[in-house]
Amino acid sequence: MVSDNTRRIEESIHTDFTSEMSYGSYLQLPTLLAAQQPVSDPVHHDEMLFIIQHQTSELWLKLMLHEVTSAMELLADDEMRVSLKRIARVKHIQRTLTDQWSVLATLTPSEYAEFRSFLGHASGFQSWQYRAVEFALGNKNEGMLKVHRADPEAYALLGRLLERPSLYDEFLRCLARRGYAIPNAVLDRDVRRAHVSNPELTKVFADIYSHAHEHWDVYEACEELVDLEDNFQLWRFRHLKTVQRTIGMKTGTGGSSGVGFLQRALELTFFPELFAVRTEVGT
């Protein structure tokens, strides 16, 4: 018997959604798929790629912020193991975000030049969700808030994240409550500022790493945070290389120096002692 190469719809499958919630209505697909509005005139084919790349990044950043915020709250409640589950998910989100750069990298300089001028001063630098993730992880910079004054909700959220302890702050406070000798200078620091390396804290981690079998859950948590930072740096690096590949050494649409500005971001660190400890262990 010759097959007609089709799959029969099973009788149990629902097909009438006139009065029920469907996949599309649950995800609000009409709204989501109508959000890609090119501004070039005439519309350039590759602007759709540019828009979708950044919109999907924002969706992943929304989920990342959701998970990191939960991880912070769990650490504040001494729920380290559940917090690590949140961080594990964030690591997968980061890999997806990093892989996405390969799609945007297919945009050649000549293709981007066809619609870049229509973007005005709009720039990824203005992503408040990216800034929120950086604040939550500890890269606090109050000066960045002024970029978001025109968006009251974003400005208020970033202000709250500036005022609250970061993920690393919550982790260190959790360790202190468990009896680890976290220096008072670290516990009492101004959380509105970025954390800077503390040699005494590095010694605490050196002991943990040197006797990992006695501190296994904390040791594991430290390595999860190192993974998190490694992934973030890989994302930053891929961002830099994609920008360099697309516009070379031109200034960014938002007014930054472009590649040079992104290069300096690679010098920033969230968890400095967790990298400094590598020098101390075994010496």
N, C-alpha and C positions, 0 to 999 in steps of 0.2 A: 504494500500500500504506500502510495507516494504522500509524503507529508507536505502540507501547505506552508510549512516554516513559520507558523504562528503559535502563540501560546494562548490557550483557552482561559478566559477569565473565570475563576472558580465562583460558583453560585453564592458562596458565603462572603465574597468581597463586597463591601458597601460601595455603591455607585451614585446614590442620590444624596446630595448635600445641600438641597434647597433649604432645609431647616436644621441642619447640623453643622457643627464646626468641622471644617476641612483642614488639610495640611496647609493650604495657602492662607486661609483666614487665621489659623493659629499663629503662623509666622508673619502675618501682615505683609505678604508678598507684594500686593499691589502698591503699597506704600514704599516698601524696600526697593522694588525694581523700578519705581518711578523716580528714585533719588539720583540717578545718573544723568545730570544735565550739563552737557558740554557748553562752554562759553565761547569757544573759538568761532569765528565767522569769516569764511564758511567753516562749518564743523570739520575738524580734522579727524581722520579715522583713528589715530592713536590716542586721542584724548580720552576715549572710553577706558583704555587700559590704565591710564594715569589715574582716573577717578576711582575705578574699582580697586586698584592696588591700595589706595589710601583709605577708602571706605572700609575694606575688609580688615586693614590694619587697625582701624579704630574700633571695629567690633572685637577683635582679639584683645586689644588693649583694655576694652571695657571688661572682658572676662578676667584678664590678668589682674586688674585693679580689684575686682570682686573677690578673687581668690587670695590676693596678698592682704587685703583688709581683713578678711576672715582669719588668715594665719596670724595676723597681729593680735586680733582679739582672743584667739585661742591661746597664744603664748601668755597673754595677760592673765588668763585663767589657768595657767600651768598645764594646759593640754598640749604638750609638745608633740606627742605622736600624731594627733589629728592634724596639728598644724603642718607637720611634715608631709601629710597627704595632700594638703593644699599646695605646698611648695612643689611637690612632685608634678602636679597638674600644670603649674605655672611653667615648669621646665619644658613640658611638651608644647605649650603655647609659644614659648620663646623659639623653639626649633621651627615651628610653622611660620612664625613671623620672619625668621632669618631666611628660610627657604624662599619666601615670597620675593625677596630681592632679585632672584634669578629671573623672575617674570618681567619685572620692571627693567632689568638690564637689557632686555631685547629692544628697548626704545633707543634708537640711535640718536646722536647729536642733531642730525639734520631733521629727523622726525619731530623731536622735542621742540626744536626751534620754530616749527610751524605754528605752535600754539602757546609757547611759553609766555609771550608778551601779553596774552589775554589774561594771565593769572594775576597780574598786578603785583601787589605785595603779599598775596596769600602764600603761605609757606608751612611746611610740616613743623617748623620751629614753633608755630602757634598752637600745636596740638596740646590742649590742656590735659587730655588723658595721659599722654606720654609724660608730661610734667608731673602729673599726679602719681604715676608709677614711680618715677624717680624720687619724688618726695617721700613716698611710702617706704622705699628701699633705703632712704637715708641721704640722698643727694639733695640736701636742702639749700635753697638759694632764694632768699626773699626778693632779690632784685628781679627775678623772673615773673613775679606777680603782675607787674605793670603791663606786661604783654596782654594780660587777660582782663583788664579793667572794663573793657567794652562788653564782657559777658559776665553779668553779676553772679549767676549760678556757679560758673566755673571758678570765678575769682573767690567766692565764698568757700567752695570745696577745697581749693588749694590752700586757702588761709587756715582751714581746719587741719589739713594734713601738715602744714608747717608747724602748727602748735602742738601736735600730738607726737608721742614717741614713734620712731620708725620701727620697722621690722627688726632691725638689729638691736635697737634700744630695748624692745620687748624681750628679745632673746636673752640679752645680757641680764635684764632684771629677773627673768625667769631663773637663770643660773644662780643669781645672787640669793634668791629665795630657797634654792636647793642647797645652799651652803658653800657655793664656790666664792673664792675671794676676789670678787669683781671690785676694782678700785672705786672708792667713793667719788673720785673725780669724774669717773665715767657715769656712774649712776646719777650724779647730781648735775650733770652738764646741761647746758642750754640746748634743748632739743630743737630749737628753731634754726640751729646751725648744723652744718655737715659735721659728722663725726670725724675726728682726726686720730691717727694712730697713737696708742698709749703703750709704752714699753712694758709697764706692769701687767697690763691685760694680755700682752703677748706671752708673758711668762706663765700666766694661768692656762692659756691654750697649749703652751709647750708641755706642761705637765699632763694635760688631758691627752695629747697626742702621744706622749712617751709612755703612757700607761692606758692605752686605748681599751684594753680588756676590762679595766675597772670603771671606765666611763663610756661604755659602748654607745648608749643612746645619745649622749651629748656629742661624742665623737662623730657619730653618724649625722647628727644635725649640722655640725660644722661643715662636713663635706657636702651636704645638700646646699648650704648657703654658698659654698665655693662654686658648685655647679651653677647656681643661679647667677652669680656674678660673671662667671666664664661665658655663659650663654648671652648675657647682656652685652658683654664686650664684643662677642662675635657679631651680634646684631649691629652694634655701632660700627664695627669694621666693615661689614657688608654694606651698610648704609653709605659710609664714606666712599667705598670703591665703586658703588653704583653711581653716586653723584659724580665722582671723578670721571667715570666712563661716559657719562651723559653730557656733562657741561664743562668738563676739564677744570680749570682754575677760575672760572667766572664766579662773581659774587652770587649769593643766593637770592631768590625772589623776595625773601623777607628782609634783606639788607645785610645778612651776615657775610663773612669772608668766604663762605662755602666750604671747600675741602679743608682749609686751614682751621676753621672753627670746629669742624667735626673731628679733626685730628686731635685737638686739645681735649676733647671729651674722653678720648682713650686713656688719658692720664688720671681720670677720676676713678675713685674706688669706693665701694659701699662698706666692705668688711676688711679693712686693711690688716688687722691683726691675724686674720685667717690665712693671709698670704705671707705675712712676716714670719709666722711660726715655722714655715718651711725651712727657713735659714737656721732656726734654733734647734730643731729636732735632729738628734744624732750628733751634735757637736759638743 
